[in-house]
Amino acid sequence: MIVCVCHRVSDRDIEHEVRHGCHSFDELQDETRVGTACGSCLDCARDTFDVARACRPDAVISAPATAAAKVPAEMRIIALSVVSRVSLSA
């Protein structure tokens, strides 16, 4: 599904960036320019990025280094259901 029409960025593009080491939404914007034109896709782009990060087995929850922990499997399952709902409603 196309997330950002202005820069033709899809959910697959966002997932690809995450798989290849994109760790922050700012970094994603630098690489893809998603959400940098009209901004109407920012919520969907952030949600897609967050879900892609949560679904990575090596993803780390954004927290201070001392409190960092791996994302539990239950959270990954919930995240996948959120993607399904976002994809279906779009």
C-alpha positions as CSV (number, residue, x, y, z in Angstrom):
1,M,0.0,0.0,0.0
2,I,1.3,3.5,-0.8
3,V,1.8,5.4,2.4
4,C,3.2,8.7,1.0
5,V,1.8,9.7,-2.3
6,C,4.0,12.8,-2.6
7,H,7.2,10.7,-2.6
8,R,5.7,7.3,-3.6
9,V,6.7,5.5,-0.5
10,S,5.0,2.2,0.3
11,D,4.7,0.2,3.5
12,R,7.1,-2.3,1.8
13,D,9.6,0.5,1.3
14,I,9.4,1.4,5.0
15,E,9.7,-2.3,6.0
16,H,12.7,-2.6,3.7
17,E,14.4,0.4,5.4
18,V,13.8,-1.1,8.8
19,R,15.2,-4.5,7.7
20,H,18.3,-2.8,6.5
21,G,19.1,-0.9,9.7
22,C,16.8,2.1,9.9
23,H,16.4,2.7,13.6
24,S,14.5,6.0,13.8
25,F,11.7,7.8,12.1
26,D,14.0,10.8,11.4
27,E,16.4,8.4,9.7
28,L,13.5,6.9,7.7
29,Q,12.6,10.4,6.5
30,D,16.1,11.2,5.5
31,E,16.3,8.0,3.4
32,T,12.8,8.0,1.8
33,R,11.5,11.6,2.3
34,V,8.2,10.1,3.7
35,G,6.0,12.7,5.3
36,T,8.2,15.6,4.3
37,A,6.0,17.2,1.7
38,C,2.3,17.7,2.5
39,G,2.5,15.8,5.8
40,S,-0.9,14.1,5.5
41,C,0.8,10.6,5.7
42,L,2.7,11.2,8.9
43,D,0.4,9.3,11.2
44,C,0.3,6.3,8.9
45,A,4.0,6.4,8.2
46,R,4.8,6.6,11.9
47,D,2.5,3.7,12.6
48,T,3.9,1.6,9.8
49,F,7.5,2.3,11.0
50,D,6.6,1.5,14.6
51,V,5.0,-1.8,13.6
52,A,7.9,-2.7,11.3
53,R,10.4,-2.0,14.2
54,A,8.3,-4.0,16.7
55,C,8.2,-6.9,14.3
56,R,11.9,-7.2,14.0
57,P,13.3,-9.9,16.2
58,D,16.3,-7.7,17.1
59,A,14.2,-4.5,17.6
60,V,14.8,-2.7,20.9
61,I,12.1,-0.6,22.6
62,S,12.9,3.1,22.6
63,A,14.2,3.6,26.1
64,P,17.3,4.7,27.9
65,A,20.2,2.2,27.3
66,T,19.9,0.9,30.8
67,A,16.2,0.0,30.4
68,A,16.4,-1.4,26.8
69,A,14.8,-4.8,26.3
70,K,13.8,-7.0,23.5
71,V,10.2,-6.6,22.2
72,P,8.1,-9.6,23.6
73,A,6.5,-11.9,21.1
74,E,3.0,-10.8,22.3
75,M,3.7,-7.3,21.3
76,R,4.8,-8.4,17.8
77,I,1.5,-10.3,17.4
78,I,-0.5,-7.2,18.4
79,A,1.6,-5.1,16.0
80,L,0.8,-7.4,13.1
81,S,-2.9,-7.1,13.8
82,V,-2.6,-3.3,13.8
83,V,-0.9,-3.4,10.4
84,S,-3.8,-5.6,9.1
85,R,-6.4,-3.1,10.3
86,V,-4.4,-0.1,8.9
87,S,-4.1,-1.9,5.5
88,L,-7.8,-2.8,5.4
89,S,-9.0,0.6,6.3
90,A,-6.9,2.4,3.7
